[in-house]
Amino acid sequence: MSDLSDMIGATESMSEPIELPESNELLKQLEDAKNRIQELETRLSSESRQHARAEGQLEVTPINEADVTLRRLVQRIAMILQAEKIAIMFYDRERGELIGIPPAYGIEEDRLSLFRVRATQGVSGQVFRDSEPLIFHDATNDPRTQKDPFSLLHVSNGITVPLVIERRDEENRVIERTTIGVLHAFNKRHGEDFNDEDVRLLERMARNVGSIIANLQLYREVVEEREELLQTFESLAAGLMLVSPEGRISQINASARAIFGIDAEALGKNYLDVIRDENRDQLREVLQSAMRGDENISQDIVVNIANVERHYQVQAAQVRSDEGKDLGVVAIFIDVTEIRMIDKMKSSFVAMASHELRTPLTAIKGFVSTLLMDDGFSNEERREFYMIIDQECDRLTRLINDLLNTSRIEAGESLKPNYTRVDAKALLEKVVLIQRQSTHKHQIKLDIRSEIPTIIADEDKLDQILTNLLNNAIKYSPNGGDITVHAVVEDDHLLVGVEDQGLGIPKDHQAKVFDKFHRVNNEDNRRIYGTGLGLYLVKHLVESVHMGKIWVESEVGKGSTFLFRIPIEIDIENAKAINH
């Protein structure tokens, strides 16, 4: 019975708290990105204000002021150097190219995307690699410029200097220099040539340009990173909510908003003001425990969504940044509705399986003990006892086979079908005859409505299908009545129905009756024991082994009809491959 133990053990493990450590890390990353953005905004704003004050210009709005300042700086460079054109080229690591980027002076910005060169080629590549300025007086004939796309801009002469950013220590000493691109000044006005003084002026101004570009680029990368993190946060199936130390919702994803029926406007509000009354106390308890620093906090809550109860496991934990700053508490909501349902079915299954297995064993032991204790029974009486023992042994064997077959199906193992040509009519008659002998309350009828040919099938498993359906009909017709087996050939298929006058199945359960361990939970059914495996196995045998379809039609209080449809001729090789 190790298979049964494995099945029970597998379901038991489902009740343990579900760990999602990556959620805490995601929230930390989001908060870090937010702080970095604020820091960069401050840095860019400060640099832009400095340039604005130096030039006696009015300040503009913070995020845009760096772009505005850079544009003004490019214009100023052109004015000081008397250059017709100014171009900035930024190094693209992925492409290994220097690419023209805005702003520019004297160049249409829609043409800048054409202005690119390999970082190993031309004047641009040389200046970038050597991090040394270079001046040229004849772009048309200078061999150093041949690889540059200068012809696109009608360049005649120019200066190219590196865009360098420096990292300094506390004593303002340069400890690291990084070249991020190059700065060009082209075509000195009035037919003059650029000189060494122009080079020095351009180098000084290039440091400001490089600093602003580097910070802008970093800012854009961080913003993109944060957007990606937010998209990941939003797309998580689990609900996530970050509550600040003051109790305000600082982050909440789409799944969590759907759980509590709130919108994005809940951000910044106290969670107690937006969470439904029925969940507020439970959630408060979980969050307060996490704020106190308690560990392994987990609790189930029930939420009504569109008049359907859903079970969520709530896990909460403190979230701290890498610097140890308290970011609040993250609550993770994991939908465990199906898991809890399986847990409930598991408990019911264990109780039912114990009863089902114990009943035939009790009967067998009772009759054997009776026979051993008393030799005065007649041959007829002994024969009756032996028949009962034999029937109970068969019942016990069926139960164990159901459990083992279920275990094999769940493990993806084949039930090893054996396809032969089967006399379907004779099989129907045999199964009906056997089942008639097992009940005195019911009238079991066979209604064959057309000529039934031989079919390709696994005879033993087809027998199991019919037997299980008839046993089910008898079991769920406790007051007796007629049970009719219908059979007819339709469109190269055999259609079989087992109709009873029993308890019937509610509509909301009809789609679930073929699920493993599922049983209708009402007062009448609680008096009828079973493992909840019979119909699950029947569905597998019909659909996977015989390439057919099975369904149920039922009305509470009037009975049920289980119908299955299988092909008369099947592709044996294909069927074997599916059941391999």
C-alpha positions as CSV (number, residue, x, y, z in Angstrom):
1,M,0.0,0.0,0.0
2,S,3.0,2.3,-0.5
3,D,1.3,4.0,-3.4
4,L,-1.7,5.0,-1.2
5,S,0.7,6.4,1.4
6,D,2.5,8.4,-1.3
7,M,-0.8,9.8,-2.5
8,I,-1.8,10.9,1.0
9,G,1.7,12.3,1.8
10,A,1.7,14.3,-1.4
11,T,-1.6,16.1,-0.5
12,E,-0.4,16.6,3.1
13,S,2.6,18.6,1.9
14,M,0.2,21.1,0.2
15,S,-1.0,22.6,3.4
16,E,2.5,23.9,4.3
17,P,3.2,27.7,3.8
18,I,4.3,28.6,0.3
19,E,7.6,30.5,0.2
20,L,8.0,33.4,-2.2
21,P,11.3,35.0,-1.2
22,E,11.8,36.7,-4.6
23,S,8.9,39.0,-3.8
24,N,10.8,40.7,-0.9
25,E,13.8,41.1,-3.2
26,L,11.6,42.6,-5.9
27,L,10.1,45.2,-3.5
28,K,13.7,46.1,-2.3
29,Q,14.7,46.6,-6.0
30,L,11.7,48.8,-6.6
31,E,12.5,50.9,-3.6
32,D,16.2,51.1,-4.5
33,A,15.3,52.2,-8.0
34,K,13.0,54.9,-6.6
35,N,15.7,56.2,-4.3
36,R,18.2,56.2,-7.2
37,I,15.8,58.2,-9.4
38,Q,15.3,60.8,-6.7
39,E,19.1,61.1,-6.2
40,L,19.7,61.5,-9.9
41,E,16.9,64.0,-10.3
42,T,18.6,66.0,-7.5
43,R,22.0,65.7,-9.1
44,L,20.8,66.7,-12.6
45,S,18.8,69.6,-11.1
46,S,21.8,70.8,-9.2
47,E,24.1,70.7,-12.2
48,S,21.6,72.4,-14.4
49,R,21.0,75.2,-11.9
50,Q,24.7,75.8,-11.6
51,H,25.0,76.3,-15.4
52,A,21.9,78.4,-15.5
53,R,23.2,80.7,-12.7
54,A,26.6,81.0,-14.4
55,E,24.9,82.1,-17.6
56,G,22.3,84.3,-15.8
57,Q,19.4,82.3,-17.1
58,L,16.1,81.4,-15.5
59,E,15.6,77.9,-14.1
60,V,13.2,75.4,-15.7
61,T,11.4,72.4,-14.3
62,P,13.8,69.8,-12.7
63,I,13.6,66.7,-15.0
64,N,13.7,68.7,-18.2
65,E,16.3,71.2,-17.0
66,A,19.2,68.9,-17.7
67,D,18.1,68.5,-21.3
68,V,17.6,72.2,-21.6
69,T,20.9,73.0,-20.0
70,L,22.7,70.5,-22.3
71,R,21.1,72.1,-25.4
72,R,22.1,75.6,-24.2
73,L,25.6,74.4,-23.5
74,V,25.9,73.0,-27.1
75,Q,24.8,76.4,-28.5
76,R,27.3,78.2,-26.3
77,I,30.1,75.9,-27.5
78,A,29.2,76.7,-31.1
79,M,29.2,80.4,-30.3
80,I,32.5,80.4,-28.5
81,L,34.3,78.3,-31.1
82,Q,32.6,80.0,-34.0
83,A,31.7,76.5,-35.3
84,E,28.9,75.8,-37.8
85,K,28.1,72.4,-36.4
86,I,28.3,70.6,-33.1
87,A,27.7,66.8,-32.7
88,I,27.8,64.5,-29.8
89,M,28.5,60.8,-30.3
90,F,27.7,58.4,-27.4
91,Y,29.2,54.9,-27.1
92,D,26.7,52.0,-27.5
93,R,28.1,49.0,-25.7
94,E,25.8,46.5,-27.3
95,R,26.6,47.5,-30.9
96,G,30.2,48.6,-30.3
97,E,29.4,51.8,-32.1
98,L,29.6,55.6,-31.6
99,I,26.2,57.0,-32.4
100,G,25.1,60.6,-32.9
101,I,22.7,61.7,-30.2
102,P,20.7,64.9,-29.5
103,P,21.2,67.7,-28.9
104,A,23.2,69.0,-31.9
105,Y,23.9,72.4,-33.4
106,G,23.6,73.1,-37.1
107,I,22.5,69.5,-37.7
108,E,18.9,68.2,-38.2
109,E,18.3,65.8,-35.3
110,D,16.4,63.3,-37.5
111,R,19.7,62.8,-39.4
112,L,21.7,62.0,-36.2
113,S,20.7,58.3,-36.3
114,L,22.7,58.1,-39.6
115,F,25.8,59.5,-38.0
116,R,27.5,56.4,-36.6
117,V,30.9,54.6,-36.8
118,R,32.6,51.6,-35.3
119,A,34.4,52.5,-32.1
120,T,37.6,51.2,-33.7
121,Q,37.4,53.3,-36.8
122,G,38.0,56.9,-38.0
123,V,38.8,60.0,-36.0
124,S,35.8,59.3,-33.7
125,G,37.1,55.8,-32.9
126,Q,40.7,57.0,-32.4
127,V,39.7,59.8,-30.0
128,F,37.4,57.5,-28.1
129,R,40.1,54.8,-27.7
130,D,43.0,57.1,-26.9
131,S,41.0,59.6,-24.9
132,E,43.1,62.3,-26.5
133,P,41.8,65.3,-28.6
134,L,42.4,65.5,-32.4
135,I,42.3,68.4,-34.8
136,F,41.9,68.0,-38.6
137,H,42.0,70.7,-41.3
138,D,41.0,68.8,-44.4
139,A,38.3,66.2,-43.8
140,T,38.0,65.3,-47.5
141,N,41.7,64.3,-48.0
142,D,42.7,63.4,-44.4
143,P,43.1,59.5,-44.3
144,R,42.1,59.6,-40.6
145,T,38.6,60.8,-41.4
146,Q,37.8,58.4,-44.2
147,K,35.8,56.0,-41.9
148,D,33.8,58.8,-40.4
149,P,30.4,59.7,-42.0
150,F,31.5,63.3,-42.2
151,S,30.4,63.6,-45.8
152,L,26.8,63.4,-44.5
153,L,27.3,66.7,-42.8
154,H,29.6,68.3,-45.4
155,V,32.4,68.6,-42.9
156,S,35.6,70.4,-44.0
157,N,37.6,70.8,-40.8
158,G,37.0,70.1,-37.1
159,I,38.0,69.2,-33.6
160,T,37.1,66.0,-31.9
161,V,37.6,65.6,-28.1
162,P,36.7,62.8,-25.7
163,L,33.7,62.9,-23.4
164,V,35.2,61.9,-20.1
165,I,33.6,61.4,-16.7
166,E,35.7,61.4,-13.6
167,R,35.2,59.8,-10.3
168,R,36.9,61.6,-7.4
169,D,37.7,60.7,-3.8
170,E,37.0,62.7,-0.7
171,E,40.0,64.9,-1.3
172,N,38.8,65.7,-4.9
173,R,41.5,63.6,-6.5
174,V,40.7,61.8,-9.7
175,I,40.6,58.0,-9.0
176,E,38.9,56.9,-12.2
177,R,38.3,58.2,-15.7
178,T,35.8,56.8,-18.2
179,T,35.4,57.8,-21.8
180,I,31.7,57.6,-22.8
181,G,31.8,59.2,-26.2
182,V,33.2,62.1,-28.3
183,L,32.3,65.7,-28.9
184,H,32.8,67.2,-32.4
185,A,33.0,70.8,-33.5
186,F,32.9,71.2,-37.3
187,N,33.6,73.9,-39.9
188,K,35.0,77.1,-38.3
189,R,33.2,80.2,-39.6
190,H,34.7,82.7,-42.0
191,G,37.0,80.1,-43.6
192,E,39.3,79.9,-40.6
193,D,40.9,76.8,-39.1
194,F,40.6,75.5,-35.6
195,N,43.7,76.0,-33.4
196,D,45.1,74.6,-30.1
197,E,43.3,77.2,-28.1
198,D,40.0,76.0,-29.5
199,V,41.0,72.4,-28.6
200,R,41.6,73.5,-24.9
201,L,38.3,75.4,-24.8
202,L,36.4,72.4,-26.2
203,E,38.0,70.0,-23.8
204,R,36.9,72.1,-20.8
205,M,33.4,72.4,-22.0
206,A,33.4,68.7,-22.9
207,R,33.7,67.8,-19.2
208,N,30.4,69.5,-18.4
209,V,28.8,67.9,-21.4
210,G,30.1,64.5,-20.4
211,S,28.9,64.9,-16.8
212,I,25.4,65.8,-17.8
213,I,25.1,63.1,-20.5
214,A,26.3,60.4,-18.1
215,N,23.8,61.4,-15.5
216,L,21.0,61.6,-18.0
217,Q,21.9,58.2,-19.4
218,L,22.1,56.7,-15.9
219,Y,18.8,58.3,-15.0
220,R,17.1,56.9,-18.1
221,E,18.5,53.4,-17.4
222,V,17.3,53.5,-13.8
223,V,13.8,54.7,-15.0
224,E,13.7,51.8,-17.5
225,E,14.9,49.4,-14.9
226,R,12.1,50.6,-12.5
227,E,9.5,50.3,-15.2
228,E,10.6,46.7,-15.9
229,L,10.4,45.9,-12.2
230,L,7.0,47.5,-12.0
231,Q,5.8,45.4,-14.9
232,T,7.1,42.3,-13.3
233,F,5.5,43.3,-10.0
234,E,2.2,43.9,-11.8
235,S,2.2,40.7,-13.7
236,L,2.8,38.4,-10.7
237,A,0.0,35.9,-10.2
238,A,0.3,36.2,-6.4
239,G,-1.1,39.3,-4.8
240,L,1.6,41.6,-3.3
241,M,1.0,44.7,-1.1
242,L,3.7,46.8,0.5
243,V,2.5,48.7,3.6
244,S,4.7,51.5,4.9
245,P,5.7,51.7,8.6
246,E,2.9,54.2,9.0
247,G,0.3,51.8,7.6
248,R,0.0,53.3,4.2
249,I,-0.1,51.3,1.0
250,S,3.0,52.1,-0.9
251,Q,2.8,49.4,-3.5
252,I,0.0,47.1,-4.6
253,N,-0.1,44.9,-7.7
254,A,-3.1,44.0,-10.0
255,S,-3.7,40.6,-8.4
256,A,-4.0,42.2,-4.9
257,R,-6.2,44.9,-6.2
258,A,-8.5,42.3,-7.7
259,I,-8.6,40.3,-4.5
260,F,-9.9,43.2,-2.5
261,G,-11.8,45.0,-5.2
262,I,-9.8,48.2,-5.0
263,D,-8.1,50.4,-7.7
264,A,-4.8,52.1,-8.0
265,E,-6.1,55.1,-6.1
266,A,-5.6,53.1,-2.9
267,L,-1.8,54.0,-3.1
268,G,-0.9,56.3,-0.3
269,K,-4.0,55.5,1.7
270,N,-4.1,53.6,5.0
271,Y,-4.8,49.9,4.3
272,L,-7.5,49.9,7.0
273,D,-9.5,52.5,5.0
274,V,-9.6,50.5,1.8
275,I,-9.7,46.8,2.8
276,R,-13.1,45.2,3.3
277,D,-14.5,44.9,6.8
278,E,-14.6,41.1,6.8
279,N,-10.8,40.9,6.0
280,R,-9.6,44.0,7.9
281,D,-9.1,42.3,11.3
282,Q,-7.3,39.3,10.0
283,L,-5.0,41.4,7.8
284,R,-4.3,43.8,10.6
285,E,-3.2,40.9,12.9
286,V,-0.9,39.5,10.2
287,L,0.7,42.9,9.4
288,Q,1.2,44.0,13.0
289,S,2.9,40.7,13.7
290,A,5.3,41.3,10.8
291,M,5.9,44.9,12.0
292,R,6.9,43.6,15.4
293,G,9.5,41.4,13.6
294,D,7.8,38.1,14.0
295,E,8.9,35.4,11.6
296,N,7.1,32.7,9.6
297,I,3.8,34.6,9.7
298,S,1.1,32.8,7.7
299,Q,-2.7,32.9,7.9
300,D,-5.6,31.9,5.7
301,I,-8.3,34.4,4.8
302,V,-11.5,33.9,2.8
303,V,-12.4,36.5,0.2
304,N,-15.7,36.7,-1.7
305,I,-15.0,37.6,-5.3
306,A,-18.0,37.8,-7.7
307,N,-20.0,35.7,-5.2
308,V,-17.4,33.0,-5.2
309,E,-15.4,32.2,-2.1
310,R,-11.6,32.1,-2.7
311,H,-9.1,31.0,-0.1
312,Y,-5.8,32.9,0.2
313,Q,-2.8,32.2,2.2
314,V,-1.4,35.5,3.6
315,Q,2.3,35.6,4.3
316,A,3.9,38.8,5.7
317,A,7.4,39.9,6.5
318,Q,9.4,43.0,7.2
319,V,11.2,44.5,4.2
320,R,14.5,46.3,4.6
321,S,16.8,48.0,2.2
322,D,20.5,46.9,1.8
323,E,21.3,49.8,4.1
324,G,18.9,48.5,6.8
325,K,16.2,51.1,6.2
326,D,12.7,49.9,7.3
327,L,10.6,49.9,4.1
328,G,7.5,48.5,5.8
329,V,5.8,45.1,5.5
330,V,5.1,43.1,2.4
331,A,2.0,40.9,2.4
332,I,1.8,38.1,-0.2
333,F,-1.6,36.7,-1.1
334,I,-1.4,33.2,-2.6
335,D,-4.6,31.6,-4.0
336,V,-4.8,28.2,-2.3
337,T,-8.5,27.5,-3.0
338,E,-7.7,24.4,-5.0
339,I,-5.1,23.3,-2.5
340,R,-7.5,23.6,0.4
341,M,-10.2,21.8,-1.6
342,I,-7.7,18.9,-2.2
343,D,-6.9,18.9,1.5
344,K,-10.5,18.6,2.3
345,M,-11.0,15.9,-0.3
346,K,-7.9,14.1,1.1
347,S,-9.4,14.0,4.6
348,S,-12.7,12.8,3.2
349,F,-10.9,10.2,1.0
350,V,-8.8,8.8,4.0
351,A,-12.0,8.4,6.0
352,M,-13.9,6.8,3.1
353,A,-11.0,4.6,2.0
354,S,-10.6,3.3,5.6
355,H,-14.3,2.5,5.8
356,E,-14.4,0.9,2.3
357,L,-11.4,-1.3,3.0
358,R,-12.5,-2.2,6.5
359,T,-16.0,-3.2,5.5
360,P,-15.1,-6.2,3.3
361,L,-12.2,-7.2,5.7
362,T,-14.7,-7.2,8.6
363,A,-17.1,-9.4,6.7
364,I,-14.4,-11.8,5.6
365,K,-13.0,-12.1,9.1
366,G,-16.5,-12.5,10.6
367,F,-17.5,-15.4,8.3
368,V,-14.1,-17.1,8.5
369,S,-14.2,-16.9,12.3
370,T,-17.8,-18.3,12.3
371,L,-16.8,-21.2,10.1
372,L,-13.8,-22.0,12.3
373,M,-15.7,-21.9,15.6
374,D,-18.7,-24.0,14.5
375,D,-18.6,-27.3,12.5
376,G,-22.3,-27.7,12.6
377,F,-23.1,-25.8,9.4
378,S,-24.6,-27.6,6.5
379,N,-22.9,-27.7,3.1
380,E,-25.5,-25.3,1.8
381,E,-24.8,-22.8,4.6
382,R,-21.1,-23.2,4.1
383,R,-21.5,-22.6,0.4
384,E,-23.4,-19.4,1.1
385,F,-20.7,-18.2,3.5
386,Y,-18.0,-18.9,1.0
387,M,-19.9,-17.0,-1.7
388,I,-20.1,-14.0,0.6
389,I,-16.4,-14.2,1.4
390,D,-15.6,-14.5,-2.3
391,Q,-17.7,-11.4,-3.2
392,E,-16.1,-9.4,-0.4
393,C,-12.7,-10.5,-1.6
394,D,-13.6,-9.3,-5.1
395,R,-14.8,-6.0,-3.7
396,L,-11.6,-5.5,-1.8
397,T,-9.6,-6.3,-4.9
398,R,-11.5,-3.7,-6.9
399,L,-10.9,-1.1,-4.3
400,I,-7.2,-1.8,-4.2
401,N,-7.0,-1.9,-8.0
402,D,-8.8,1.5,-8.1
403,L,-6.2,3.0,-5.8
404,L,-3.2,1.5,-7.6
405,N,-4.6,2.5,-11.1
406,T,-5.1,6.0,-9.9
407,S,-1.6,6.1,-8.6
408,R,-0.3,4.9,-11.9
409,I,-2.3,7.5,-13.9
410,E,-1.0,10.3,-11.6
411,A,2.5,9.1,-12.1
412,G,2.1,9.1,-15.9
413,E,2.4,5.3,-16.1
414,S,0.5,3.3,-18.7
415,L,-2.4,1.0,-17.7
416,K,-1.1,-1.2,-20.6
417,P,-4.2,-1.5,-22.8
418,N,-4.7,-4.8,-24.7
419,Y,-6.7,-4.1,-27.9
420,T,-8.7,-6.9,-29.5
421,R,-11.9,-7.3,-31.4
422,V,-14.6,-7.4,-28.8
423,D,-18.3,-8.6,-29.1
424,A,-19.7,-5.5,-27.4
425,K,-23.3,-6.9,-27.3
426,A,-22.2,-10.0,-25.5
427,L,-20.1,-7.9,-23.0
428,L,-23.1,-5.7,-22.2
429,E,-25.3,-8.7,-21.6
430,K,-22.7,-10.3,-19.3
431,V,-22.1,-7.2,-17.2
432,V,-25.8,-6.6,-16.8
433,L,-26.4,-10.2,-15.8
434,I,-23.7,-10.1,-13.1
435,Q,-25.0,-6.8,-11.7
436,R,-28.5,-8.1,-11.5
437,Q,-27.3,-10.8,-9.1
438,S,-25.7,-8.1,-6.8
439,T,-28.9,-6.3,-5.9
440,H,-32.5,-7.1,-4.9
441,K,-33.8,-3.5,-4.8
442,H,-33.2,-2.7,-8.5
443,Q,-34.4,-3.8,-11.8
444,I,-31.5,-3.7,-14.3
445,K,-32.6,-3.6,-17.9
446,L,-30.7,-3.7,-21.2
447,D,-32.0,-1.7,-24.1
448,I,-30.1,-2.3,-27.3
449,R,-31.5,0.0,-29.9
450,S,-29.6,-1.1,-33.0
451,E,-27.4,-3.9,-34.3
452,I,-24.2,-3.8,-32.3
453,P,-21.1,-4.9,-34.3
454,T,-17.8,-6.1,-32.9
455,I,-15.5,-3.2,-31.9
456,I,-11.8,-2.6,-31.3
457,A,-11.4,-2.2,-27.6
458,D,-9.7,-3.4,-24.4
459,E,-12.3,-5.9,-23.2
460,D,-11.2,-6.0,-19.6
461,K,-11.2,-2.2,-19.3
462,L,-14.5,-1.8,-21.2
463,D,-15.9,-4.3,-18.7
464,Q,-14.5,-2.1,-15.9
465,I,-16.2,1.0,-17.4
466,L,-19.6,-0.7,-17.5
467,T,-19.2,-2.3,-14.1
468,N,-18.2,0.9,-12.4
469,L,-21.1,2.9,-14.0
470,L,-23.6,0.2,-12.9
471,N,-22.1,0.0,-9.4
472,N,-22.4,3.8,-9.2
473,A,-26.0,3.7,-10.4
474,I,-26.9,1.1,-7.8
475,K,-25.0,2.9,-5.0
476,Y,-26.7,6.3,-5.7
477,S,-30.2,4.8,-6.0
478,P,-30.5,3.7,-2.3
479,N,-34.3,3.4,-2.6
480,G,-34.1,1.0,-5.6
481,G,-35.9,1.6,-8.9
482,D,-35.1,0.9,-12.5
483,I,-31.6,1.0,-13.9
484,T,-31.4,0.9,-17.7
485,V,-28.4,0.4,-19.9
486,H,-28.9,1.9,-23.4
487,A,-26.8,1.0,-26.4
488,V,-26.9,2.3,-30.0
489,V,-24.6,2.8,-32.9
490,E,-24.3,6.4,-34.2
491,D,-21.9,7.6,-36.8
492,D,-19.3,4.8,-36.5
493,H,-19.4,5.1,-32.7
494,L,-21.0,3.1,-30.0
495,L,-23.1,5.2,-27.6
496,V,-23.8,3.7,-24.2
497,G,-25.9,5.2,-21.4
498,V,-26.5,4.0,-17.9
499,E,-29.7,5.6,-16.5
500,D,-30.9,5.4,-12.9
501,Q,-33.7,6.9,-10.9
502,G,-31.5,7.8,-7.9
503,L,-30.5,11.0,-6.0
504,G,-29.3,13.0,-9.0
505,I,-26.4,15.5,-9.2
506,P,-26.7,19.3,-8.7
507,K,-25.7,21.2,-11.9
508,D,-22.8,22.9,-10.2
509,H,-21.3,19.5,-9.5
510,Q,-21.9,17.8,-12.8
511,A,-18.6,19.1,-14.4
512,K,-16.6,17.9,-11.3
513,V,-18.0,14.3,-10.8
514,F,-15.1,12.9,-12.9
515,D,-12.5,14.7,-10.7
516,K,-10.4,12.6,-8.4
517,F,-11.9,12.2,-4.9
518,H,-14.9,14.4,-5.8
519,R,-18.2,13.6,-4.2
520,V,-21.4,15.6,-3.8
521,N,-21.5,16.8,-0.3
522,N,-25.1,16.6,0.9
523,E,-26.9,14.7,3.6
524,D,-28.0,11.8,1.3
525,N,-24.6,11.3,-0.1
526,R,-22.8,11.3,3.3
527,R,-24.6,8.1,4.1
528,I,-23.1,6.5,0.9
529,Y,-19.5,5.6,1.2
530,G,-17.0,5.5,-1.7
531,T,-13.5,6.5,-2.6
532,G,-14.4,9.1,-5.2
533,L,-12.1,7.3,-7.6
534,G,-14.5,5.2,-9.7
535,L,-15.6,7.9,-12.1
536,Y,-12.1,9.4,-12.3
537,L,-10.8,6.0,-13.6
538,V,-13.8,5.6,-15.9
539,K,-13.1,8.9,-17.5
540,H,-9.4,7.9,-18.1
541,L,-10.5,4.5,-19.6
542,V,-13.0,6.1,-21.9
543,E,-11.0,9.0,-23.1
544,S,-7.4,7.9,-23.0
545,V,-7.7,4.2,-23.6
546,H,-10.7,4.1,-26.0
547,M,-10.4,7.6,-27.6
548,G,-13.9,8.4,-26.5
549,K,-15.9,10.9,-24.5
550,I,-18.0,10.6,-21.4
551,W,-20.5,13.0,-19.8
552,V,-23.5,13.1,-17.4
553,E,-27.0,14.4,-17.6
554,S,-28.8,14.7,-14.3
555,E,-31.6,16.2,-12.3
556,V,-31.7,16.3,-8.5
557,G,-34.4,13.9,-7.2
558,K,-35.0,12.3,-10.5
559,G,-31.8,10.5,-11.3
560,S,-28.8,10.5,-13.6
561,T,-27.7,9.2,-17.0
562,F,-24.0,8.6,-17.6
563,L,-23.2,8.4,-21.3
564,F,-20.0,7.5,-23.1
565,R,-19.2,7.4,-26.8
566,I,-16.3,5.4,-28.2
567,P,-15.3,4.7,-31.8
568,I,-16.1,1.2,-33.3
569,E,-12.7,1.2,-35.0
570,I,-9.7,3.0,-33.5
571,D,-6.2,3.6,-34.6
572,I,-4.5,1.0,-32.3
573,E,-0.9,2.4,-32.9
574,N,-2.0,5.9,-32.0
575,A,-3.9,4.7,-29.0
576,K,-0.9,2.7,-27.7
577,A,1.3,5.7,-28.2
578,I,-1.0,7.9,-26.1
579,N,-1.0,5.3,-23.4
580,H,2.7,4.5,-23.5
